[in-house]
C-alpha cells in the first residue's frame, strides 16, 4: 500500500521540491498552506506522515501538532517539523509535543527523504 504524506508549509519554494521528491520516492502526497487546512485534510486524506512547518499563517505548527495528537488519525501519523526555528528552546518545545523528528531549515533534501523513509519503515 502506498504511504501518504501531507506537506504543511506556506512557502512554495519549500513545498514544490518536497512534493516532487516525495512523489519520486513513490509516496502519495498532498500539500496545504495552513494549519487549519492540515486539520481539515487529516480525516479525508489520512496521511501516514506529516511534514509540518512551524511558522504558518493562523495556527502555528506547534498548535497544529497539539491538535493533531488529540485526534485518533493524528496520533497514528508520524510528524516531522521542518522549521527555520533552530534554537534549542524551539527544538525542545517541538519534541515535547511528541513529534518524531525536528529538521531545521535550510535542510538537505536527501536528509529529509532519508528521515521520511526511516520513519515510515519503522511504523510498518
N, C-alpha and C positions, 0 to 999 in steps of 0.2 A: 504494500500500500504506500502511495506517495505521501511523504511527510509535508505538512503545511506550515508555512512561515508567514507571519504578519510583521511587516516593517512599519514602525510608527515613528515618523520624522517629518518635519515640515520643510526640510531643505532638499530641493530637487537634486543638487549636486551630491548628496549622500544617498538619496533614495534610488535614483536611476541606476548607478553602478551596483548597489546592493541587490536590487531586484534582478538585474541581469545575471550577476554571479550566482545567486541562489537558484535561478531557473536553469542556468548552465549546469549546475550540480544536481539537477533532477528534482528540485522541490517545487511544489505548487506555492505561488507567492501572491500576496495581496499587500498593498501599501495604502496607508492612510496618513493624514497630516495633523490630526488632533487626537488627544486622549479620549474625548467623547466618541469620536468615530471608532477608535480602537475597541472601546467597550461595546458599542453597537455591533461591531463586526465579530466579536467573540462568539456569540451563540450561533450565528449563521455560518461562519467560516470554520470555527473550531480549530484554531492553529495549534500545532504541536510545540512551536517555539515562537517567541515574540522578541524582535529586535526593537528596543524601546529607547528613544531619546528622552532626556530629562527636561530640557528647555523646549517646551511646547506651548503653543497658544492655548489659553484656557487652562484646563487641568495640566499640571506639570507631570513629568514621568513618575515622580515619587507617589503622587496621588493616584495616578493610573495603576501603578503596581499594587498599591494597597487595595484599591477597588478590585483588581483582578484576583488577588489572593482570597477575596471574600466570596467569589463565585466558583462553583464546582469546576467548570471548564477552565477557569483561570488558575485554579490550584494545580491542575494537572499540567498546564503549559510550562515549558521552560522559558525563563525570562532572562534576556541579556540586555543590560544597559549599555548603550553606545552614547557617550557624552563627552563634551568638552570640559565638563566639571571634573577636574582631576585631582582636587585637593584630597588629602587623607580623610578629612571630615565628610566630604561628599561621598567618597567610596564606602566609608563605614556606614553612612546612612543608607546607601543603596543596598549593601549586603545585609543590613539589619532587616530589610523588607523581604528577605527570603528570595533574592534573585540568584540565578545560577552562575552569572558572570558579570563583570563590570569591565568594559573596554573603553579606554579613553581615546578621544579624537585629538589629532588625526591618528587613524589606525591603518594597519596594513590589511588590505582586502584578503590576502592569504591567511592572516591570523584569524579574521572573522570567520571565514569559511571553515577553517580547521576547528575552531571552537564550536561552531554550529554542528559540524559532523560529530565531534566528540560527545556533545550533549545529547544529540538525537540517538546516537548509538547506545549510549548509557541508559536511555529511557526505553529502549526497545525490549 
